[in-house]
Amino acid sequence: MASSAPVEEEFGGWAVGTPGPIGTGPLVRVRRRAPVPGPGELLLRVEACGVCRTDLHLAEGDLAPHRPATVPGHEIVGRVTAVGEAVTRYRAGDRVGGAWLRGTCGVCRYCRTGRENLCPRSLYTGWDADGGFAELAVLPEAFAYPLPPDQDAASLAPLLCAGIIGYRSLRRSALPEGGRLGIYGFGASAHLAAQVALAEGATVHVLTRSARARELALALGAASAGDAYDRPPEPLDSAILFAPVGDLVPVALAALDRSGTLAVAGIHLTDIPVLNYQRHLFQERNLRSVTSNTRQDGRDFLALAERIGIQVTVSPYPLSRADQALADLAADRVDGAAVLLPG
């Protein structure tokens, strides 16, 4: 497909200035010249961008910046406005989504064996390149997902990271058919993963410090909802830790039945306390991490979400209040997923 170029214009957005506690204002307003998509790239007019806890970790410095003044945001829903040379899958007007993973080498042993999420040269939207906390964004065609043209953009955005990572975390937890799943923390990713588990016949127990999140969990079909440090009403076959709190690792491990598996979903976790082998790991309990996602994870999850009619609980914010959205996320004041809406 021949290249096309956007009309010269500026666009607004937010970038990470000096990383630090959210109260210090690490997110700053920016205006920049509209980018021109390069070979294999798409220029999008952003319709919605989800706010992920990873964005908070980047703003606060829990994750070291890969480049200065990067625009965060990696749950992007947008319309293609221009394409670069050699683009073949999309054209102007198509709706696509951008997720966290935006580039891999394609030749290492991980990429060649279906494990591109572990590629040592992987690149990430909103960390290695500007993301979706803006009116415009550029995505590589090879890492963009086609999206339904008529669905609500705000409800689609959280599927692109919260949903995909939650799906991978669920698979990493090795939940058996009809099993008992514990979910620790119940924000954007957890409330989507819970629905997948329920649709597949699991019994779900939610453990979180937020009273509003416990109410949402029960409304979605969880069998129980308690405080994060409570013991679930029955032993668990599997558990997923979504809260970035290392203190909860031994709590969740102790709640597992024999041969149970705990998957830790976050990219950042506070320090894990000393584990007691007999109490936490003996009887073949397993502790697993989760690292990014593959594009196949994304394709599988998006198809599954459409098939089961997944419900996305959204807290919308105008793009002009991106800093408030991050502050609310830090303080656990967000129901479901926070989503930024430009315009």
N, C-alpha and C positions, 0 to 999 in steps of 0.2 A: 504494500500500500504506500502511496506517495506520502511524503512528510507534509505536515501542515504546521502553521505557527500561530500562536495567539496574538490577538491585537495587543499592541503595547499598552500596558496598564500597570498600576501598582495594586498590591493586595495587602490586606491586613491579617494579623495573626498574633501569636504569642511565642516567645522563645524562652529557654532557660538562660537566665543571666548568670548570677553568682549562686551556685547551689547552696542550699542551707535550709534550716527549719522553715516550714511553710509560713510562719508568722513573720519572717524576714523579707517576704516578697520575692522569692527566687524567680517567679514567672513575670516576664516583662512584655509590654506591648511593642510590636514592631510593624513597620511598613516596608515592603520590599517590591522590587520590580518583578513583574510576572515572569516565571521561568519559561524557557523554551525546551520542550522535550527532546532528548537526544535519541540516538538509534535504539529502537526497542523499548521506548518509554511512552507513557501516556501522561497527558496533562489533564487533571481533573478539577472541575468546579465542585468543591466539597459541599455536600448536602447535610452531612452529619458526621460527627466523630465521637466515639466513645471515650470515656475517661477511665483509664486503667490504673491500678495500683502501681504498675511499673512506671507510669508517668510521674507519680508521686515520688517514687524512689529516685528517679532521675533528678527531679526538681530539688529534692532534699539532700542529694549527694550520697545516698546509700549505694547508688551505682555511679561510678566515676564517668564523667562525660567523655565521649569519644571525639567530640569536636565542639568548638565554642558556639554559643548562641544558636543551638539547634531547636527547631520547632518540634515539640513532642507530639504524640498522638499517633496511634497505629491501629485504630478501629475505624477505618475511613470508608464512608459511602459517598460516591460522587459520580458525576456525569463527565464523560470524556469530552473535552473541548478541542483538543489537538493531539496529534500522534506524531512520533518521530519516524525516521526512516526504518524500514524493515518490519514495521508493525503489521501483523496479518490477522490477528484474532479480533480486534476491536476497531471501531470507527467512532467518529464524533456522534454524540448523542447516546451512546451505550452507557448503561449504569454498571459500575464495577465496584469491587471492594478491595481495600488494601489491609493487610494484616502485619503482624510483628516481623515475621521473616520476610526479607526483601531480596536476598541474594545468597547464593552458595557457589562454590567453585565447580561443582558438577563432576569432578574427576577424582576426588580423594576416596579412600576406602569406605567412608561413611556415606557419601553421596551415591557411590556405586552399589551400595547394599541397602538402599531404602531408608537410610538414617541421616538424611541431610540436615536434620535439626542439630546434629553433632559436628557439622562441618567446621573445621578450625578457621576457615576464612568466611564464615557466614556474616551477613550484614543485616541490620535491623532498622525498620522505619521508626523515626523519632529518636534514634540514637546515633546511627551512622549517617543518616540523611534526614532532611526535614520531613515532618509528618503532617498530621491533619488538624492541629490546633490553628487553623488558618482557613482563608477563603479558597485557596488554590493549593494543590499538591501534585507532585510528580511520582508516578509508580512505574516500576518495570513491568512490561506486559506479561512476562513469564511468571510473575508472582501476584498477578491480579486475579480476582475471582469474579466471574459473571454473577450478577444479582438480578432478582426479579425487578422489572421496570416500574411496577405499580405499588409495591409494598411500602409501608411507612419507613422512611429512611432512619428515623430515630430508633425504631425497633430492630432494624437490620444491623446497625453499627455494633452493638455489643456481641453479636454472634461472631465477629471477625477476630476477636482475641479471647474475651471472656468465655465465649462458647467453645471455640476451638481448643483452647488450653484446658478448659474444664473437661472436654471430651477426652483429650489425651490423658489427663490425670485420672479419669475414671478407668480408662483402659489400663493404665499403669498400676492401678490399685488391685487388679486381678480379681474383680468382683465375680464370684461364681453365679451361675444362673439361680435366680430366686434368693440371692444372698442378702446379708444384713450389712448395710453401708452406714458408716458414721461420717458426717461432714462437719469439720471444725472451721468456723467462720462461715458467714452466709451473705456474701455480697454478690457482685455481678456474675462472676464465674460460677460460684457455688449454686446459685438459684437456677442456673441453666443445666449444670451437670446433674442436679437432683432430678430434674424433669426427665432427662434421658434415662437415669437409673430407674425411676418409677415406671417409665414406659416399658422398660425391659423386665419388669416384674420384681424389682428389689424392694426390700423394706428399708426405709431411709430414716435415720435418726440425726437430727441437726443439733449442734452444740455451738453456741455463739453468745457473746456478751450483750448483743443488741436485742432488746425486747421487741422492737419493731421487726427485726429480721426473723425472730422466732415466730411472730404472728404470720409473716409471709410464708415461712416454711410450712407451717401447719395448713395454711390456705392452699398451698400447692400439693399437699398430700403426704407430707412427712408423718411418720407414725408417732414421733415425739420431737420435742424441741426443748432443750435445756441450756443452762449456762455452759460456757466453754470448758470449765473445769469440772462439770458434773460427770458422773459415770452414766453411760447410756443404760437403758432398762434391760438390755440383753447383750451378751458378747457379740462382737462385730467380726464379720468375715473380712471386711475391708474398711479402710478409712482414707479420707483425703483431708490434708491440712491445707486450707486456703489462707488462713490468717498467718501473717508473717512473724509468728511468735514462736521462737524456739522452745520456750517453756512448755508448749503444748505437745511437743514430740513425745516425751515420756508418758504424758497423760493419754495420748491416743494409742501408743503402743500397749499400755497396760489394759486398755479397753478391748484389745483384739483377742479373739479366740485363737486356739492353736492353729498354726500355719497361716494366720491372717497377714494382710499386707497393708502397710501405711504408705501412701504416696504423698510427698510434699510438693505442692503445686507451684509455689512462688519462685521468682527469680532471686529474691532476697529473703533472708531469714535471720532473725536475731540468734544469738548463740544458744546452742542446745546444751542443757545441763548434763551432768554426768549420768550415764545410763547404768542401770543395774542389770547385769546379764540375765539373772534368773527371772526377774520381774518383767523385763521389757523385751528381751530377744529370744530367750529360750523357748523350746517347743516350736521351733521353726517359724517364728514371726519374722516378717520381712520389712525392711525400711528402704524405700526407693525415692529418688528425686525425679523431677520432671524438668526437661530442658526444651524450651521452645516448642516447635511443632514442625511437622512436614507438610508439604502442600497436599499430600494425600489425606492427612488428618483433616485439613480444611475442607477438601471436597467431600469426604465421607460425612463430616459433621453437618455441613450445610444441607446436604441431601437428607440426612436424618432429621434435622430440625424442621424442614419443610414437611416431611412425611408425618411426623408426630404432632405438628402444629404447636411447636414450643411457644410458651408465653414469656415475653420479655417485659419485665417490670422496669420502667424507665423513669428517671428523674431528669427532665430536660433543663438545660441552661442555655441562654444566648451565648454566642462566642465571646461577647464582651465581658462575660462573667466567668471565664475559664479559671481565673485565680480563685474565685469563690468555690467553684466546683471541686478543685483540688483540696481546698481547706475543709470543705464538707466531707470529702472522702477521708481525709486524715482524721477527722473527728467522729467518723462512723455516723454521719448524719444523712447518708444517701440510702434511699430505698432502691434495691435492685442495682441498676446501672445508671451512672451519670452520663449524659450525652450532650455534647455541644452542638448548637444549631446556628450556623452562620446566617447572616441576613436579618 
